[in-house]
Amino acid sequence: MRLRLLSSVGAVALFAMLAFGGPAAALAQGATPEASPEASPEFSPADLPGFQQGVARAYASDLSALYATPVSAEATPDYASLGVVTLSAVILEFDSEEHAAGSYDTVVQQVTSPASTGGIALKKLTVEGFSGPADAFSASIDQGPGLTLHQVVLLTQDGPYIYQTIAIALSSPEDAQAFAVSVSKAIIAAPAGEGEGTVVKDGTSSGGIWDKFPKAGDPVLEGMTPESDDVFDPEA
């Protein structure tokens, strides 16, 4: 299973994230980067020492106003006013903090490799306020008149977990980064629930590691709602 970094703003694809995606990168509006000649062998988190499980949740804003706005040569929708429109989050759990810390650099390298980004250049960002190692990267992709996707991927390790969040804003990379940081901190701070949890594909999974994800109505989501949940299946 190949890692994939960039996701679509038109349809919030859970598989746009670490360990859950298909080959190369998919961009909204049908924009597809050329395949990188430096593609590396497929990477599976299950190959990392002490890997236990991986789960993911995708969130989205209400974009009905955007889709209802006609696009014409005379009037371009005010896309930037929509701010951050999607967020995807992944949690990789290991059997110990030592194994999570030891795998962190490998995960960062895989997520930012040309094979994962489709050759799209990433800008390394400064990120602070996390107790463990943290890295953030951005890419802004022009999608036509008045529409630019500003995507930020943030990775950090805390305890036996490696966390990744991907935020897409139509306003600025700063907005995407601020939102990714805020949600990441909330996920890290939230305790896991009891048991293994119950998986529900519509974004309402609960119990176990799922309780770390913000639920619908959580102020940290700023109005976004869960769209879908998934688990990493190393056999897929």
C-alpha positions in Angstrom: 0.0 0.0 0.0 1.6 3.2 -1.2 1.6 6.4 1.0 -0.2 9.3 -0.4 0.0 12.9 0.7 -2.3 15.3 -1.2 -6.1 15.0 -1.1 -9.0 16.3 -3.0 -11.0 19.3 -1.8 -14.0 18.3 -4.0 -14.5 15.0 -2.2 -12.9 14.5 1.2 -10.9 11.3 0.6 -9.8 9.5 3.7 -7.3 7.6 1.5 -5.4 10.9 1.0 -3.4 10.3 4.2 -0.5 8.4 5.5 -0.8 4.6 5.2 -4.3 4.8 3.7 -3.8 6.1 0.2 -3.2 4.9 -3.3 -0.2 5.6 -5.5 0.8 9.2 -6.3 -1.1 12.3 -5.3 -4.6 13.3 -6.3 -5.6 17.0 -6.5 -9.0 18.6 -6.8 -10.6 19.6 -10.1 -8.8 16.8 -11.9 -5.2 18.2 -11.6 -2.8 15.4 -11.5 1.0 15.8 -11.1 3.4 13.7 -13.2 4.6 10.5 -11.6 7.9 10.8 -10.0 10.8 8.8 -11.5 12.2 8.4 -8.0 9.3 6.3 -6.8 10.4 4.1 -3.9 9.2 0.6 -3.1 5.7 0.5 -1.5 5.8 1.2 2.3 3.6 -0.3 4.9 3.4 0.9 8.5 2.9 -2.7 9.5 6.6 -3.2 8.7 7.6 -0.7 11.4 8.9 -2.2 14.7 6.1 -2.5 17.3 3.3 -1.3 15.0 -0.1 -2.1 16.5 -2.8 -0.3 14.5 -3.6 2.7 12.4 -6.8 4.6 12.3 -8.0 7.7 10.3 -10.8 10.2 10.3 -11.7 12.8 7.6 -13.6 16.0 8.4 -15.1 18.6 6.0 -16.8 22.0 6.1 -20.2 22.6 4.6 -19.3 23.5 1.0 -22.8 23.7 -0.3 -22.5 27.5 -0.8 -19.4 26.9 -3.0 -21.1 24.4 -5.2 -24.2 26.5 -5.5 -22.2 29.5 -6.8 -22.1 29.6 -10.6 -18.7 30.1 -12.1 -18.5 32.5 -15.0 -15.9 34.7 -16.8 -17.6 37.7 -15.2 -17.7 36.5 -11.6 -15.3 34.2 -9.8 -16.6 32.8 -6.4 -14.8 34.1 -3.3 -13.1 30.8 -2.5 -10.7 32.3 0.0 -13.6 33.3 2.3 -14.2 29.7 3.0 -11.0 29.3 4.9 -10.1 25.8 5.9 -12.3 23.3 4.2 -11.1 19.8 5.0 -9.0 18.1 7.6 -7.8 14.5 7.7 -6.1 12.9 10.7 -4.3 9.6 11.2 -3.1 8.0 14.4 -0.5 5.2 14.3 -0.2 3.3 17.5 2.9 1.3 18.6 3.5 -1.0 21.5 5.9 1.4 23.2 7.0 5.0 23.1 10.5 3.8 22.1 9.2 2.1 19.0 7.0 5.2 18.0 10.0 7.5 18.5 12.3 5.2 16.5 9.8 5.0 13.6 9.1 8.7 13.4 11.8 9.8 11.0 11.0 6.9 8.7 7.3 8.0 8.6 8.3 11.6 7.9 10.6 10.6 5.1 7.9 8.4 3.5 5.2 11.1 3.7 7.5 13.7 2.1 9.1 11.6 -0.5 8.5 12.3 -4.2 6.8 8.9 -4.5 4.2 10.2 -2.0 3.8 13.7 -3.2 3.8 13.0 -6.9 6.8 15.2 -7.3 5.1 18.3 -5.9 7.6 20.5 -4.0 7.0 20.9 -0.3 8.0 23.9 1.8 9.2 23.0 5.3 7.5 25.1 8.0 8.4 26.0 11.5 6.2 24.3 14.1 6.3 24.7 17.8 4.4 23.8 20.9 4.6 20.0 20.9 6.4 17.9 23.5 7.8 15.5 21.0 9.4 15.9 17.6 7.1 17.7 15.1 7.4 18.6 11.4 5.2 20.5 9.1 5.2 21.0 5.3 3.1 23.0 2.9 2.2 23.0 -0.8 0.0 25.5 -2.6 -1.5 24.4 -5.9 -3.2 26.8 -8.3 -6.5 25.3 -9.5 -7.6 28.2 -11.8 -9.0 31.7 -11.4 -9.4 32.6 -7.7 -8.8 29.1 -6.5 -5.6 27.9 -4.8 -5.4 24.9 -2.5 -3.1 25.5 0.4 -2.3 22.2 2.0 -0.4 21.6 5.2 0.7 18.2 6.6 1.8 18.1 10.2 3.4 15.1 11.9 4.4 14.6 15.5 5.1 11.8 17.9 3.9 11.7 21.5 4.0 8.6 23.7 3.3 5.4 21.8 1.6 7.3 18.9 2.6 9.0 15.7 0.0 11.6 14.6 -0.5 13.1 11.1 -3.0 15.8 10.2 -3.6 17.3 6.8 -5.5 20.6 6.5 -6.6 22.2 3.2 -7.4 25.9 3.2 -8.6 28.0 0.3 -7.4 31.2 2.1 -3.8 30.8 3.1 -1.2 28.2 4.2 -1.1 30.0 7.6 -4.7 29.2 8.1 -4.2 25.6 7.2 -1.2 25.3 9.6 -3.0 27.0 12.5 -5.9 24.6 12.2 -3.8 21.5 11.8 -1.8 22.5 15.0 -5.0 23.1 17.0 -6.6 19.9 16.0 -3.4 17.9 16.5 -3.0 19.2 20.0 -6.6 18.3 20.8 -6.1 14.7 19.5 -2.9 14.3 21.5 -4.5 15.6 24.7 -7.6 13.3 24.5 -7.3 9.9 26.2 -8.1 6.7 24.4 -11.2 5.0 25.5 -11.8 1.5 26.9 -11.5 -1.6 24.7 -10.8 -1.8 21.0 -13.6 0.5 20.0 -16.3 0.1 17.4 -15.6 1.1 13.8 -18.4 3.0 11.9 -17.5 4.1 8.4 -19.5 7.4 8.6 -17.1 9.0 11.0 -18.9 8.1 14.3 -16.5 5.3 15.5 -16.1 5.3 19.3 -14.3 3.6 22.1 -10.6 2.7 22.2 -8.3 4.8 20.1 -11.3 6.4 18.3 -12.1 8.5 21.4 -8.9 10.6 20.7 -10.5 12.1 17.6 -12.8 15.2 18.1 -16.5 14.4 17.6 -19.1 16.5 15.8 -19.8 19.7 17.7 -16.3 19.9 19.3 -15.3 23.6 19.3 -11.8 22.8 18.0 -13.4 21.7 14.7 -14.8 25.2 14.1 -17.9 23.8 12.5 -16.4 20.9 10.5 -18.1 17.5 10.8 -16.7 14.0 10.6 -17.2 12.5 7.1 -15.6 9.0 7.3 -13.5 6.7 9.4 -11.2 3.9 8.3 -8.6 1.5 9.7 -5.3 0.5 8.2 -5.5 -3.1 7.0 -2.0 -4.4 6.4 -3.4 -7.3 4.4 -5.2 -4.9 1.9 
